[in-house]
Amino acid sequence: MAKLKEPTTDGVVRLHSRKRKPPKLTMAKLDRDTILIEGDAAALRFLGQFILAHSRAEKGDCHNGLHPKGAGNAWFTKESTLGFYLHKLPCDDGHVPDQKLKKQ
């Protein structure tokens, strides 16, 4: 029996976008030290599958993300103020492209 291929991040997006009611996430700053990630079971499953798919990505595909005011905005509620950016190490560049991380 052939093993089923695990979906890519694009595959996860395609799978969930076919649903009659695609899942919606709310991401916002809850307080100074906490980010709220809120959604029903389908939305949290979408996020989990997206992260797992990113973890399996080939070398050279070290970053991916979605944002309510940019790419992937269909996956967020209007209350969302934050998106997410995934960066898998090691990567060819060794850093988040075109951006410096804020130190606490």
The first five atom37 places (N, CA, C, CB, O) and aatype in JSON, in Angstrom:
{
  "aatype": [12, 0, 11, 10, 11, 6, 14, 16, 16, 3, 7, 19, 19, 1, 10, 8, 15, 1, 11, 1, 11, 14, 14, 11, 10, 16, 12, 0, 11, 10, 3, 1, 3, 16, 9, 10, 9, 6, 7, 3, 0, 0, 0, 10, 1, 13, 10, 7, 5, 13, 9, 10, 0, 8, 15, 1, 0, 6, 11, 7, 3, 4, 8, 2, 7, 10, 8, 14, 11, 7, 0, 7, 2, 0, 17, 13, 16, 11, 6, 15, 16, 10, 7, 13, 18, 10, 8, 11, 10, 14, 4, 3, 3, 7, 8, 19, 14, 3, 5, 11, 10, 11, 11, 5],
  "atom_mask": [
    [1, 1, 1, 1, 1],
    [1, 1, 1, 1, 1],
    [1, 1, 1, 1, 1],
    [1, 1, 1, 1, 1],
    [1, 1, 1, 1, 1],
    [1, 1, 1, 1, 1],
    [1, 1, 1, 1, 1],
    [1, 1, 1, 1, 1],
    [1, 1, 1, 1, 1],
    [1, 1, 1, 1, 1],
    [1, 1, 1, 0, 1],
    [1, 1, 1, 1, 1],
    [1, 1, 1, 1, 1],
    [1, 1, 1, 1, 1],
    [1, 1, 1, 1, 1],
    [1, 1, 1, 1, 1],
    [1, 1, 1, 1, 1],
    [1, 1, 1, 1, 1],
    [1, 1, 1, 1, 1],
    [1, 1, 1, 1, 1],
    [1, 1, 1, 1, 1],
    [1, 1, 1, 1, 1],
    [1, 1, 1, 1, 1],
    [1, 1, 1, 1, 1],
    [1, 1, 1, 1, 1],
    [1, 1, 1, 1, 1],
    [1, 1, 1, 1, 1],
    [1, 1, 1, 1, 1],
    [1, 1, 1, 1, 1],
    [1, 1, 1, 1, 1],
    [1, 1, 1, 1, 1],
    [1, 1, 1, 1, 1],
    [1, 1, 1, 1, 1],
    [1, 1, 1, 1, 1],
    [1, 1, 1, 1, 1],
    [1, 1, 1, 1, 1],
    [1, 1, 1, 1, 1],
    [1, 1, 1, 1, 1],
    [1, 1, 1, 0, 1],
    [1, 1, 1, 1, 1],
    [1, 1, 1, 1, 1],
    [1, 1, 1, 1, 1],
    [1, 1, 1, 1, 1],
    [1, 1, 1, 1, 1],
    [1, 1, 1, 1, 1],
    [1, 1, 1, 1, 1],
    [1, 1, 1, 1, 1],
    [1, 1, 1, 0, 1],
    [1, 1, 1, 1, 1],
    [1, 1, 1, 1, 1],
    [1, 1, 1, 1, 1],
    [1, 1, 1, 1, 1],
    [1, 1, 1, 1, 1],
    [1, 1, 1, 1, 1],
    [1, 1, 1, 1, 1],
    [1, 1, 1, 1, 1],
    [1, 1, 1, 1, 1],
    [1, 1, 1, 1, 1],
    [1, 1, 1, 1, 1],
    [1, 1, 1, 0, 1],
    [1, 1, 1, 1, 1],
    [1, 1, 1, 1, 1],
    [1, 1, 1, 1, 1],
    [1, 1, 1, 1, 1],
    [1, 1, 1, 0, 1],
    [1, 1, 1, 1, 1],
    [1, 1, 1, 1, 1],
    [1, 1, 1, 1, 1],
    [1, 1, 1, 1, 1],
    [1, 1, 1, 0, 1],
    [1, 1, 1, 1, 1],
    [1, 1, 1, 0, 1],
    [1, 1, 1, 1, 1],
    [1, 1, 1, 1, 1],
    [1, 1, 1, 1, 1],
    [1, 1, 1, 1, 1],
    [1, 1, 1, 1, 1],
    [1, 1, 1, 1, 1],
    [1, 1, 1, 1, 1],
    [1, 1, 1, 1, 1],
    [1, 1, 1, 1, 1],
    [1, 1, 1, 1, 1],
    [1, 1, 1, 0, 1],
    [1, 1, 1, 1, 1],
    [1, 1, 1, 1, 1],
    [1, 1, 1, 1, 1],
    [1, 1, 1, 1, 1],
    [1, 1, 1, 1, 1],
    [1, 1, 1, 1, 1],
    [1, 1, 1, 1, 1],
    [1, 1, 1, 1, 1],
    [1, 1, 1, 1, 1],
    [1, 1, 1, 1, 1],
    [1, 1, 1, 0, 1],
    [1, 1, 1, 1, 1],
    [1, 1, 1, 1, 1],
    [1, 1, 1, 1, 1],
    [1, 1, 1, 1, 1],
    [1, 1, 1, 1, 1],
    [1, 1, 1, 1, 1],
    [1, 1, 1, 1, 1],
    [1, 1, 1, 1, 1],
    [1, 1, 1, 1, 1],
    [1, 1, 1, 1, 1]
  ],
  "atom_positions": [
    [[0.84, -1.18, 0.0], [0.0, 0.0, 0.0], [0.88, 1.24, 0.0], [-0.95, 0.0, 1.21], [1.85, 1.31, 0.76]],
    [[0.56, 2.22, -0.84], [1.34, 3.44, -0.94], [1.04, 4.35, 0.26], [1.04, 4.18, -2.26], [-0.1, 4.46, 0.71]],
    [[2.08, 4.97, 0.76], [1.94, 5.9, 1.88], [1.38, 7.23, 1.36], [3.32, 6.12, 2.61], [1.83, 7.74, 0.33]],
    [[0.41, 7.77, 2.07], [-0.16, 9.06, 1.69], [0.87, 10.15, 1.91], [-1.45, 9.35, 2.48], [1.56, 10.18, 2.92]],
    [[0.97, 11.05, 0.95], [1.9, 12.16, 1.06], [1.35, 13.21, 2.02], [2.18, 12.79, -0.33], [0.18, 13.57, 1.95]],
    [[2.2, 13.68, 2.9], [1.8, 14.72, 3.85], [1.62, 16.03, 3.08], [2.85, 14.89, 5.0], [2.41, 16.33, 2.19]],
    [[0.58, 16.83, 3.42], [0.35, 18.07, 2.67], [1.4, 19.15, 2.96], [-1.03, 18.61, 2.98], [1.97, 19.21, 4.05]],
    [[1.63, 19.99, 1.97], [2.46, 21.19, 2.13], [1.59, 22.28, 2.75], [3.08, 21.65, 0.76], [0.4, 22.08, 2.95]],
    [[2.18, 23.43, 3.06], [1.37, 24.55, 3.57], [0.33, 24.96, 2.53], [2.27, 25.77, 3.95], [-0.81, 25.26, 2.88]],
    [[0.71, 24.97, 1.25], [-0.26, 25.29, 0.2], [-1.38, 24.25, 0.16], [0.44, 25.36, -1.18], [-2.54, 24.6, -0.05]],
    [[-1.03, 22.98, 0.37], [-2.03, 21.93, 0.41], [-2.99, 22.09, 1.56], [0.0, 0.0, 0.0], [-4.19, 21.85, 1.41]],
    [[-2.48, 22.49, 2.73], [-3.33, 22.73, 3.89], [-4.3, 23.87, 3.59], [-2.48, 23.06, 5.14], [-5.49, 23.78, 3.9]],
    [[-3.8, 24.94, 2.98], [-4.65, 26.08, 2.63], [-5.73, 25.63, 1.64], [-3.8, 27.23, 2.03], [-6.9, 25.97, 1.81]],
    [[-5.35, 24.88, 0.61], [-6.33, 24.41, -0.38], [-7.4, 23.53, 0.28], [-5.63, 23.63, -1.5], [-8.59, 23.68, 0.02]],
    [[-6.96, 22.61, 1.13], [-7.88, 21.7, 1.8], [-8.93, 22.46, 2.62], [-7.12, 20.74, 2.7], [-10.12, 22.18, 2.53]],
    [[-8.48, 23.42, 3.41], [-9.4, 24.16, 4.28], [-10.2, 25.21, 3.53], [-8.63, 24.82, 5.4], [-11.29, 25.58, 3.98]],
    [[-9.7, 25.71, 2.41], [-10.44, 26.73, 1.67], [-11.63, 26.13, 0.92], [-9.52, 27.45, 0.7], [-12.51, 26.87, 0.47]],
    [[-11.66, 24.82, 0.77], [-12.79, 24.14, 0.1], [-14.0, 24.01, 1.0], [-12.37, 22.76, -0.38], [-15.09, 23.7, 0.53]],
    [[-13.82, 24.24, 2.26], [-14.92, 24.08, 3.22], [-15.97, 25.16, 3.01], [-14.4, 24.11, 4.67], [-15.67, 26.29, 2.62]],
    [[-17.2, 24.78, 3.27], [-18.31, 25.72, 3.11], [-18.09, 26.97, 3.96], [-19.64, 25.05, 3.5], [-18.37, 28.09, 3.53]],
    [[-17.57, 26.76, 5.16], [-17.27, 27.89, 6.06], [-15.8, 27.75, 6.47], [-18.23, 27.91, 7.33], [-15.51, 27.09, 7.47]],
    [[-14.87, 28.38, 5.72], [-13.45, 28.26, 6.05], [-13.17, 28.76, 7.48], [-12.59, 29.04, 5.03], [-13.81, 29.71, 7.94]],
    [[-12.22, 28.13, 8.16], [-11.91, 28.51, 9.55], [-11.33, 29.92, 9.63], [-10.94, 27.52, 10.16], [-10.64, 30.38, 8.72]],
    [[-11.61, 30.59, 10.73], [-11.09, 31.94, 10.97], [-10.39, 31.99, 12.32], [-12.23, 33.0, 10.92], [-10.91, 31.49, 13.32]],
    [[-9.21, 32.58, 12.33], [-8.43, 32.77, 13.54], [-8.49, 34.22, 13.98], [-6.97, 32.34, 13.31], [-8.62, 35.13, 13.16]],
    [[-8.41, 34.42, 15.28], [-8.2, 35.76, 15.82], [-6.85, 35.73, 16.5], [-9.36, 36.18, 16.82], [-6.6, 34.9, 17.37]],
    [[-5.97, 36.64, 16.09], [-4.66, 36.79, 16.73], [-4.51, 38.25, 17.11], [-3.49, 36.32, 15.79], [-4.63, 39.15, 16.27]],
    [[-4.24, 38.47, 18.38], [-4.11, 39.83, 18.88], [-3.24, 39.8, 20.13], [-5.5, 40.47, 19.19], [-3.03, 38.75, 20.74]],
    [[-2.73, 40.96, 20.49], [-1.95, 41.08, 21.71], [-2.93, 41.11, 22.88], [-1.04, 42.37, 21.7], [-3.8, 41.99, 22.95]],
    [[-2.79, 40.15, 23.79], [-3.69, 40.05, 24.92], [-3.24, 41.0, 26.04], [-3.77, 38.61, 25.44], [-4.05, 41.72, 26.62]],
    [[-1.96, 40.98, 26.32], [-1.35, 41.91, 27.26], [0.12, 42.06, 26.87], [-1.5, 41.41, 28.75], [0.52, 41.59, 25.8]],
    [[0.89, 42.68, 27.69], [2.28, 42.99, 27.34], [3.1, 41.75, 26.97], [2.95, 43.69, 28.5], [4.0, 41.83, 26.13]],
    [[2.79, 40.62, 27.59], [3.6, 39.42, 27.41], [2.89, 38.26, 26.73], [4.09, 38.97, 28.72], [3.46, 37.17, 26.62]],
    [[1.66, 38.46, 26.28], [0.87, 37.33, 25.79], [0.18, 37.65, 24.47], [-0.15, 36.93, 26.82], [-0.38, 38.73, 24.29]],
    [[0.22, 36.68, 23.56], [-0.51, 36.79, 22.31], [-1.71, 35.85, 22.38], [0.4, 36.45, 21.08], [-1.58, 34.69, 22.76]],
    [[-2.88, 36.36, 22.01], [-4.09, 35.56, 21.95], [-4.17, 34.88, 20.58], [-5.35, 36.44, 22.21], [-4.07, 35.55, 19.55]],
    [[-4.33, 33.57, 20.58], [-4.62, 32.82, 19.36], [-5.95, 32.13, 19.63], [-3.46, 31.77, 19.0], [-6.03, 31.22, 20.45]],
    [[-6.99, 32.59, 18.94], [-8.34, 32.14, 19.25], [-9.03, 31.64, 17.99], [-9.16, 33.27, 19.91], [-8.84, 32.19, 16.91]],
    [[-9.82, 30.61, 18.14], [-10.62, 30.1, 17.04], [-11.35, 28.85, 17.48], [0.0, 0.0, 0.0], [-11.06, 28.29, 18.54]],
    [[-12.3, 28.42, 16.67], [-12.98, 27.17, 16.98], [-12.04, 26.0, 16.66], [-14.31, 27.04, 16.18], [-10.91, 26.22, 16.24]],
    [[-12.51, 24.79, 16.87], [-11.67, 23.61, 16.67], [-11.11, 23.54, 15.25], [-12.45, 22.34, 16.98], [-9.95, 23.18, 15.06]],
    [[-11.92, 23.89, 14.26], [-11.47, 23.84, 12.86], [-10.35, 24.86, 12.61], [-12.64, 24.11, 11.9], [-9.39, 24.56, 11.89]],
    [[-10.46, 26.04, 13.19], [-9.44, 27.07, 13.0], [-8.11, 26.67, 13.66], [-9.92, 28.42, 13.57], [-7.04, 26.86, 13.08]],
    [[-8.19, 26.12, 14.85], [-6.98, 25.69, 15.53], [-6.36, 24.48, 14.83], [-7.27, 25.35, 17.0], [-5.14, 24.34, 14.79]],
    [[-7.2, 23.6, 14.27], [-6.7, 22.46, 13.5], [-5.98, 22.97, 12.25], [-7.87, 21.5, 13.11], [-4.92, 22.45, 11.89]],
    [[-6.55, 23.97, 11.57], [-5.92, 24.58, 10.4], [-4.53, 25.11, 10.77], [-6.8, 25.72, 9.84], [-3.55, 24.82, 10.08]],
    [[-4.45, 25.87, 11.86], [-3.16, 26.44, 12.29], [-2.16, 25.33, 12.61], [-3.36, 27.34, 13.51], [-1.0, 25.41, 12.2]],
    [[-2.6, 24.32, 13.33], [-1.7, 23.21, 13.67], [-1.21, 22.48, 12.43], [0.0, 0.0, 0.0], [-0.02, 22.16, 12.34]],
    [[-2.1, 22.21, 11.49], [-1.7, 21.53, 10.26], [-0.76, 22.4, 9.43], [-2.94, 21.15, 9.44], [0.16, 21.88, 8.79]],
    [[-0.99, 23.71, 9.43], [-0.13, 24.64, 8.7], [1.29, 24.61, 9.28], [-0.71, 26.08, 8.76], [2.27, 24.55, 8.54]],
    [[1.39, 24.64, 10.61], [2.7, 24.61, 11.27], [3.39, 23.27, 11.01], [2.55, 24.85, 12.79], [4.58, 23.24, 10.72]],
    [[2.67, 22.17, 11.12], [3.26, 20.86, 10.85], [3.75, 20.76, 9.4], [2.25, 19.73, 11.14], [4.83, 20.23, 9.14]],
    [[2.95, 21.26, 8.48], [3.36, 21.23, 7.07], [4.62, 22.05, 6.86], [2.22, 21.75, 6.16], [5.51, 21.65, 6.11]],
    [[4.71, 23.2, 7.52], [5.91, 24.04, 7.41], [7.13, 23.31, 7.97], [5.7, 25.38, 8.13], [8.23, 23.44, 7.44]],
    [[6.93, 22.56, 9.05], [8.05, 21.85, 9.67], [8.61, 20.78, 8.73], [7.62, 21.21, 10.99], [9.78, 20.4, 8.85]],
    [[7.8, 20.29, 7.82], [8.25, 19.26, 6.87], [8.82, 19.84, 5.59], [7.09, 18.34, 6.54], [9.33, 19.09, 4.75]],
    [[8.76, 21.14, 5.42], [9.21, 21.77, 4.17], [10.68, 21.48, 3.9], [8.98, 23.28, 4.22], [11.48, 21.3, 4.83]],
    [[11.02, 21.43, 2.64], [12.39, 21.15, 2.21], [13.32, 22.3, 2.56], [12.43, 20.88, 0.7], [12.87, 23.43, 2.79]],
    [[14.62, 22.01, 2.6], [15.62, 23.04, 2.83], [15.46, 24.13, 1.76], [17.08, 22.45, 2.82], [15.15, 23.82, 0.61]],
    [[15.66, 25.34, 2.13], [15.48, 26.46, 1.21], [14.09, 27.08, 1.32], [0.0, 0.0, 0.0], [13.84, 28.16, 0.78]],
    [[13.19, 26.39, 2.02], [11.85, 26.91, 2.24], [11.67, 27.08, 3.74], [10.75, 25.95, 1.63], [10.86, 26.4, 4.37]],
    [[12.46, 28.0, 4.31], [12.54, 28.1, 5.77], [11.56, 29.08, 6.39], [13.92, 28.48, 6.16], [11.46, 29.15, 7.61]],
    [[10.82, 29.85, 5.58], [9.92, 30.83, 6.18], [8.58, 30.86, 5.47], [10.55, 32.22, 6.15], [8.48, 30.62, 4.26]],
    [[7.55, 31.15, 6.27], [6.19, 31.22, 5.76], [5.34, 31.9, 6.82], [5.63, 29.79, 5.4], [5.69, 31.88, 8.0]],
    [[4.26, 32.48, 6.41], [3.39, 33.11, 7.39], [2.11, 33.62, 6.77], [0.0, 0.0, 0.0], [1.95, 33.61, 5.55]],
    [[1.22, 34.06, 7.62], [-0.06, 34.63, 7.22], [-0.3, 35.87, 8.06], [-1.23, 33.59, 7.38], [0.13, 35.95, 9.2]],
    [[-1.0, 36.84, 7.48], [-1.24, 38.1, 8.2], [-2.63, 38.63, 7.86], [-0.16, 39.16, 7.84], [-3.08, 38.52, 6.72]],
    [[-3.33, 39.21, 8.85], [-4.68, 39.72, 8.59], [-4.73, 40.93, 7.66], [-5.33, 40.08, 9.89], [-5.79, 41.27, 7.14]],
    [[-3.59, 41.58, 7.45], [-3.56, 42.74, 6.56], [-2.68, 42.47, 5.35], [-3.07, 44.0, 7.3], [-2.17, 43.4, 4.73]],
    [[-2.5, 41.21, 5.02], [-1.64, 40.84, 3.9], [-1.98, 39.46, 3.39], [0.0, 0.0, 0.0], [-3.13, 39.04, 3.38]],
    [[-0.93, 38.75, 2.98], [-1.12, 37.4, 2.46], [-1.77, 36.52, 3.51], [0.22, 36.8, 2.01], [-1.29, 36.43, 4.64]],
    [[-2.85, 35.87, 3.15], [-3.54, 34.98, 4.07], [-4.63, 35.64, 4.89], [0.0, 0.0, 0.0], [-5.11, 35.05, 5.85]],
    [[-5.02, 36.86, 4.53], [-5.99, 37.58, 5.35], [-7.35, 36.9, 5.43], [-6.16, 38.97, 4.81], [-8.12, 37.18, 6.35]],
    [[-7.66, 36.01, 4.5], [-8.94, 35.3, 4.52], [-9.07, 34.38, 5.73], [-9.11, 34.5, 3.25], [-10.18, 33.96, 6.08]],
    [[-7.96, 34.06, 6.38], [-7.97, 33.12, 7.51], [-8.14, 33.82, 8.86], [-6.7, 32.32, 7.51], [-8.11, 33.16, 9.9]],
    [[-8.31, 35.14, 8.85], [-8.38, 35.91, 10.1], [-9.72, 36.62, 10.24], [-7.25, 36.92, 10.16], [-10.35, 37.0, 9.26]],
    [[-10.14, 36.79, 11.49], [-11.31, 37.59, 11.78], [-10.93, 39.07, 11.67], [-11.88, 37.27, 13.19], [-9.75, 39.42, 11.65]],
    [[-11.93, 39.92, 11.59], [-11.66, 41.37, 11.5], [-11.05, 41.91, 12.79], [-12.95, 42.14, 11.18], [-10.46, 42.99, 12.79]],
    [[-11.18, 41.17, 13.9], [-10.6, 41.6, 15.17], [-9.1, 41.32, 15.27], [-11.3, 40.91, 16.31], [-8.44, 41.8, 16.19]],
    [[-8.57, 40.57, 14.33], [-7.15, 40.22, 14.38], [-6.27, 41.43, 14.11], [-6.83, 39.12, 13.37], [-6.51, 42.19, 13.17]],
    [[-5.26, 41.6, 14.93], [-4.3, 42.68, 14.75], [-2.9, 42.16, 14.46], [-4.28, 43.58, 15.98], [-2.01, 42.92, 14.07]],
    [[-2.7, 40.86, 14.66], [-1.39, 40.25, 14.45], [-1.51, 39.06, 13.51], [-0.76, 39.81, 15.78], [-2.54, 38.38, 13.45]],
    [[-0.45, 38.82, 12.78], [-0.32, 37.61, 11.99], [0.76, 36.76, 12.62], [0.0, 0.0, 0.0], [1.16, 36.98, 13.76]],
    [[1.24, 35.77, 11.86], [2.34, 34.97, 12.36], [3.34, 34.72, 11.24], [1.83, 33.63, 12.94], [3.0, 34.69, 10.06]],
    [[4.58, 34.53, 11.65], [5.68, 34.3, 10.73], [6.47, 33.11, 11.27], [6.59, 35.57, 10.58], [6.99, 33.15, 12.38]],
    [[6.55, 32.05, 10.48], [7.27, 30.85, 10.88], [8.64, 30.85, 10.23], [6.49, 29.57, 10.5], [8.76, 31.12, 9.03]],
    [[9.68, 30.57, 11.0], [11.05, 30.53, 10.47], [11.73, 29.28, 11.0], [11.85, 31.82, 10.88], [12.01, 29.17, 12.19]],
    [[11.99, 28.34, 10.1], [12.59, 27.06, 10.47], [14.1, 27.11, 10.32], [12.0, 25.92, 9.62], [14.63, 27.57, 9.31]],
    [[14.79, 26.64, 11.35], [16.25, 26.59, 11.34], [16.71, 25.16, 11.14], [16.82, 27.16, 12.65], [15.98, 24.24, 11.51]],
    [[17.86, 24.92, 10.58], [18.74, 25.94, 10.01], [18.18, 26.42, 8.67], [20.18, 25.39, 9.84], [17.42, 25.72, 8.01]],
    [[18.58, 27.61, 8.31], [18.18, 28.13, 7.01], [19.42, 28.67, 6.31], [17.09, 29.24, 7.14], [20.45, 28.93, 6.93]],
    [[19.31, 28.84, 5.0], [20.45, 29.3, 4.22], [20.91, 30.69, 4.65], [20.09, 29.3, 2.75], [22.11, 30.97, 4.66]],
    [[19.96, 31.56, 5.0], [20.31, 32.92, 5.4], [20.7, 33.01, 6.88], [19.15, 33.85, 5.13], [21.49, 33.88, 7.25]],
    [[20.16, 32.12, 7.7], [20.48, 32.11, 9.13], [19.74, 33.16, 9.93], [0.0, 0.0, 0.0], [20.01, 33.33, 11.12]],
    [[18.81, 33.89, 9.3], [18.06, 34.91, 10.01], [16.71, 35.11, 9.33], [18.85, 36.23, 10.08], [16.47, 34.6, 8.24]],
    [[15.85, 35.87, 9.98], [14.56, 36.22, 9.4], [14.82, 37.22, 8.28], [13.57, 36.81, 10.48], [15.4, 38.27, 8.52]],
    [[14.41, 36.91, 7.05], [14.71, 37.79, 5.92], [14.16, 39.21, 6.1], [14.15, 37.2, 4.66], [13.02, 39.4, 6.52]],
    [[14.98, 40.19, 5.77], [14.59, 41.6, 5.73], [13.98, 42.14, 7.01], [13.64, 41.81, 4.62], [13.2, 43.1, 6.97]],
    [[14.31, 41.55, 8.14], [13.72, 42.02, 9.38], [14.6, 41.61, 10.54], [12.28, 41.47, 9.55], [15.18, 40.53, 10.54]],
    [[14.7, 42.47, 11.53], [15.42, 42.14, 12.75], [14.39, 41.83, 13.83], [16.38, 43.31, 13.19], [13.39, 42.53, 13.96]],
    [[14.65, 40.79, 14.6], [13.75, 40.46, 15.69], [13.88, 41.47, 16.81], [14.02, 39.04, 16.21], [14.99, 41.93, 17.11]],
    [[12.77, 41.81, 17.42], [12.79, 42.74, 18.55], [13.25, 42.0, 19.79], [11.4, 43.39, 18.77], [12.7, 40.94, 20.11]],
    [[14.22, 42.52, 20.47], [14.71, 41.93, 21.72], [13.87, 42.45, 22.86], [16.21, 42.26, 21.96], [13.5, 43.62, 22.88]],
    [[13.57, 41.58, 23.81], [12.79, 41.98, 24.98], [13.67, 42.61, 26.03], [12.05, 40.78, 25.58], [13.18, 43.01, 27.09]]
  ]
}
